[in-house]
Amino acid sequence: MNDTSLLRQDARVIGLVGLAHGTSHFYHVILAALIPWLKPEFQLSYAELGLLMTVFFTVSGIGQAMAGFVVDRYSARAVLFSGIALLGLSAVMLSSAHSYVQLMLGAFLAGCGNSVFHPADYTLLNQRVSKGRLAHGFSVHGISGNIGWAMSPLFLTFVASRTDWRTALLSAALLPLAVLALLVWNRHALRPEPAPVPAVAAAGTGKGGALGFLRLQVVWMCFAFFLISAVALAGIQSFAATSLVSLYGMSLAWATTAYTAFMIASAVGMLYGGFLGAGSRHHDRIIMLAFGSAALMALVLAAAVVPAWMAVVLMGAIGLVTGISGPSRDLLIRGAAPANATGRVFGVVYSGLDSGLALGPLLFGALMDANHPSGVFVGIAVFQALVILTTIGVGSKTRVVAVPKTA
């Protein structure tokens, strides 16, 4: 295959996988975006609404670990298709809900659908994208997720404010339907490996069979990395805007702008991080510098020693540096994955992401209830600093890998 054909193939796979990933992130916030409508409709407390999102991420986290095994045993493509279909079905179920129990069932189903994306996505990228462009593939994967996060509340609130929340959810169901149709149309590009690895060899770790990789200390360091970094991210997503209003006396619109700056800058950082990660063997150093800088800036925000406009700039800067670390993070974890166990490893370690996103709102919500808005940013800084410790552990185990290995 010549360079042009290879580039076209890589771009096609990266684009398709990125579109699927953006769809999953779109569904991360479909309930949060509709809180102004769901709360009075079902007469729910904020705690009850928060529990819906906790169920979503808890189910997704547990499901990710299991989905990784299914991906390695069968087909990442088939698993990905099923996850997208479940997301669409969950939106239909939620749109027809007439009780809190039905909302809970819809959140459960959405969590099941969301659980497949990371093990399936990363397995497809590892299998179908050339090594030289893999960092760029991880970069686009991260950017597409941010786009999904940003577009979901805009779309759902726009539709709900002009019609109703049920119509908004039915409209949201059209997205995975369209994406699934596109992926099926391009299914050849996402075909499984032509020769499945025998079950014994697929363990990737020798002794211990399919579960042998769980004995590797580096896998659990990667899990801890995602858990800790996700708690910090949850603090930013859930309560950064509210904290900025209290600390700086800015309007909610300005505080929301600061969060938007974080998301946009994070996407830009991921784009640059793809080039940076592709040209470096020291991914751990990139991550440590990024999160160290982010933690320091979060402490500055907590101290409220800068003007309000500077707080918006700092939020954007935090998003930029953490975004830069994204592709290096994925390459670092890929280096920790035993051969032929990519789906299982990414499934287990990325379940830490959902676990952190489920725990974070509870922790930072308690700080806000106790009237400690500065504590939100202090907590964010603490967890970002803890990320550095896990990165040191993972980096020391994988630095010997000079060139990413095949899946």
Residue pairs with C-beta under 8 A, 6 or more apart in sequence:
1 9
6 130
7 133
9 128
9 189
10 128
10 129
10 130
10 133
10 137
12 186
12 189
13 124
13 125
13 128
13 129
13 137
13 189
13 190
14 125
14 129
14 133
14 136
14 137
14 140
14 141
15 140
16 182
16 183
16 186
16 189
16 190
17 121
17 124
17 125
17 137
17 141
17 190
18 140
18 141
18 143
18 144
19 144
19 179
19 182
19 183
20 80
20 84
20 117
20 121
20 179
20 183
21 117
21 121
21 141
21 144
21 145
21 148
22 144
22 145
22 147
22 148
22 151
23 84
23 87
23 148
23 175
23 176
23 179
24 83
24 87
24 113
24 114
24 117
24 145
24 148
25 144
25 145
25 146
25 147
25 148
25 149
25 152
26 148
26 149
26 151
26 152
26 155
26 172
26 175
27 87
27 90
27 91
27 110
27 113
27 114
27 148
27 152
27 172
27 176
28 56
28 114
28 148
28 149
28 152
28 357
29 149
29 152
29 153
30 91
30 94
30 110
30 152
30 156
30 169
30 172
31 38
31 49
31 52
31 53
31 56
31 94
31 103
31 107
32 53
32 153
33 152
33 153
33 156
33 157
34 156
34 157
34 160
34 165
34 168
34 169
35 46
35 49
36 157
37 160
37 164
37 165
37 168
38 44
38 49
38 103
38 165
39 46
39 49
41 165
42 99
42 100
42 103
44 100
48 100
50 361
50 362
50 365
51 104
52 103
52 104
52 107
53 107
53 358
53 361
54 358
54 361
54 362
55 104
55 107
55 108
55 111
56 107
56 108
56 110
56 111
56 114
57 111
57 354
57 355
57 357
57 358
58 111
58 354
58 355
58 358
59 107
59 108
59 111
59 112
59 115
60 111
60 112
60 114
60 115
60 351
60 354
61 115
61 351
61 352
61 353
61 354
61 355
61 358
62 115
62 351
63 111
63 112
63 114
63 115
63 116
64 115
64 116
64 118
64 119
64 347
64 348
64 350
64 351
64 354
65 347
65 348
65 351
66 115
66 347
67 79
67 83
67 115
67 116
67 119
67 120
67 343
67 347
68 119
68 343
68 344
68 345
68 346
68 347
68 348
69 210
69 343
69 344
69 347
70 79
70 116
70 343
71 79
71 116
71 119
71 120
71 123
71 343
71 344
71 347
72 123
72 202
72 210
72 340
72 341
72 342
72 343
72 344
73 199
73 202
73 210
75 192
76 119
76 120
76 121
76 123
76 124
76 127
76 190
76 192
76 343
77 120
77 124
77 187
77 190
77 191
77 192
78 192
79 116
79 119
79 120
80 116
80 117
80 120
80 121
80 124
80 183
80 190
81 180
81 183
81 184
82 113
82 116
83 112
83 113
83 114
83 115
83 116
83 117
83 120
84 113
84 176
84 179
84 180
84 183
85 113
85 176
85 180
86 109
86 110
86 112
86 113
87 110
87 113
87 114
87 176
88 173
88 174
88 175
88 176
88 177
88 180
89 109
89 113
89 173
90 106
90 107
90 109
90 110
90 112
90 113
91 106
91 110
91 169
91 170
91 172
91 173
91 176
92 169
92 170
92 173
93 102
93 105
93 106
93 109
94 102
94 103
94 106
94 107
94 110
94 169
95 165
95 166
95 167
95 169
95 170
95 173
96 102
96 166
97 103
97 105
97 106
114 354
115 354
118 346
118 347
118 350
118 353
119 342
119 343
119 344
119 346
119 347
119 350
120 343
121 141
122 141
122 330
122 334
122 342
122 343
122 346
123 342
123 343
123 346
123 407
124 190
125 134
125 137
125 138
125 141
126 134
126 334
126 342
126 406
126 407
127 192
127 193
127 407
128 189
128 190
129 137
131 403
131 404
131 406
132 278
133 278
134 278
134 331
134 334
134 404
135 274
135 275
135 277
135 278
135 327
135 331
136 274
136 275
136 278
136 327
137 274
138 274
138 277
138 326
138 327
138 330
138 331
139 270
139 271
139 273
139 274
139 275
139 277
139 326
139 327
140 274
141 330
142 267
142 270
142 273
142 323
142 326
142 327
142 330
143 267
143 270
143 271
146 263
146 266
146 267
146 270
146 323
147 267
149 237
149 263
150 260
150 263
150 264
152 172
155 168
155 171
155 172
156 168
156 169
156 172
157 168
159 167
159 168
159 171
160 167
160 168
183 190
196 202
197 340
199 209
199 210
200 209
201 340
202 210
202 340
202 341
203 209
203 210
203 212
203 213
203 338
203 340
203 341
204 212
204 213
204 337
204 338
204 339
204 340
204 341
205 212
205 213
205 215
205 216
205 338
205 341
206 212
208 214
208 215
210 344
212 338
213 219
213 337
213 338
213 341
213 344
213 345
214 348
216 336
216 338
217 393
217 397
218 336
218 393
218 394
218 397
218 398
219 336
219 345
219 348
219 349
221 336
221 390
221 393
221 394
221 397
222 333
222 336
222 345
222 349
222 352
222 390
222 394
223 348
223 349
223 351
223 352
224 352
224 390
225 329
225 333
225 349
225 352
225 387
225 390
225 391
225 394
226 349
226 350
226 351
226 352
226 353
226 355
226 356
227 352
227 353
227 355
227 356
227 359
228 356
228 383
228 386
228 387
228 390
229 291
229 353
229 356
229 383
229 384
229 387
230 352
230 353
230 354
230 355
230 356
230 357
230 360
231 356
231 359
231 360
231 363
231 383
232 356
232 360
232 379
232 380
232 383
232 384
232 387
233 356
233 357
233 360
234 356
234 357
234 359
234 360
234 361
234 364
235 360
235 363
235 364
235 376
235 377
235 379
235 380
235 383
236 259
236 262
236 318
236 380
237 259
237 357
237 360
238 360
238 361
238 364
238 365
239 361
239 364
239 365
239 367
239 368
239 376
240 255
240 258
240 259
240 262
240 315
240 376
240 377
240 380
241 252
241 255
241 256
241 258
241 259
242 255
242 368
242 373
243 368
243 373
243 374
243 376
243 377
244 250
244 254
244 255
244 258
244 301
244 308
244 311
244 315
245 251
245 252
245 255
246 373
247 301
247 302
247 304
247 311
247 373
247 374
247 377
248 255
248 304
248 307
248 308
248 311
249 308
250 308
250 311
254 308
254 312
257 312
258 311
258 312
258 315
258 316
259 315
261 312
261 313
261 315
261 316
261 319
262 315
262 316
262 318
262 319
263 319
264 316
264 319
265 316
265 317
265 318
265 319
265 320
265 323
266 319
266 320
266 322
266 323
266 326
267 323
268 320
268 323
269 319
269 320
269 321
269 322
269 323
269 324
269 325
269 326
270 323
270 324
270 326
270 327
272 323
272 324
273 286
273 323
273 324
273 325
273 326
273 327
273 328
274 327
276 286
276 324
276 327
276 328
277 283
277 286
277 327
277 328
277 331
278 327
280 286
280 328
281 399
281 402
282 395
282 399
283 328
283 329
283 331
283 332
283 335
283 395
284 328
284 332
284 391
284 392
284 394
284 395
284 396
284 398
284 399
285 395
286 324
286 325
286 328
287 325
287 328
287 329
287 332
287 387
287 388
287 391
287 395
288 388
288 391
288 392
288 395
289 321
290 321
290 322
290 324
290 325
291 321
291 322
291 325
291 384
291 385
291 387
291 388
291 391
292 384
292 385
292 388
293 317
293 321
294 318
294 321
294 322
294 381
294 384
295 380
295 381
295 382
295 384
295 385
296 381
297 314
297 317
297 318
297 321
298 318
298 377
298 378
298 380
298 381
298 384
299 377
299 378
299 381
300 306
300 314
301 311
301 314
301 315
301 377
302 374
302 375
302 376
302 377
302 378
302 381
303 374
304 374
306 314
322 384
331 404
332 391
332 394
332 395
332 398
333 345
333 346
333 349
333 394
334 342
334 404
334 405
335 398
335 401
335 404
335 405
336 345
336 394
336 397
336 398
337 345
337 346
337 407
338 345
339 405
339 406
339 407
340 407
342 407
363 379
364 376
364 379
367 373
367 375
367 376
367 379
368 376
